[in-house]
Amino acid sequence: MPEHLYPVRPHPSRPHRTLQDAANDGMLLDIRCNRCHRQVAYLALDLLKVCGPSHPLHVPPFGCGKCGSTEFVRLRTRIPSPEEYGRLAIRRPVKQVWKWRVGVLGE
């Protein structure tokens, strides 16, 4: 996502919220791509491992996995309602996959 689209400094009376703040509140992050209309929900607690606790909530953590777009991705935070427990599909991390490449010794 282009960094120039987001405010550089927060208002003094309302600092930017971080992923750590959202994880402490038990929030969901709904990430939607307005280009291909893909929508995915994540737990803020799970994204702490990927993005780190100081990642600002107004910046999407990554681009769309379907079309690759970064400029059309929008993020919305919310607290899940009691009816959604056991019904809402969310993406959860399973394992970390390492990518390897073959190189010549001394590169």
Secondary structure by P-SEA (a helix, b strand, c coil): ccccccccccccccccccaaaaaaabbbbbbbccccbbbbbbbcccccccccccccccccccccccccccccbbbbbbcccccccccbbbbbbcbbbbbbbbbcccc
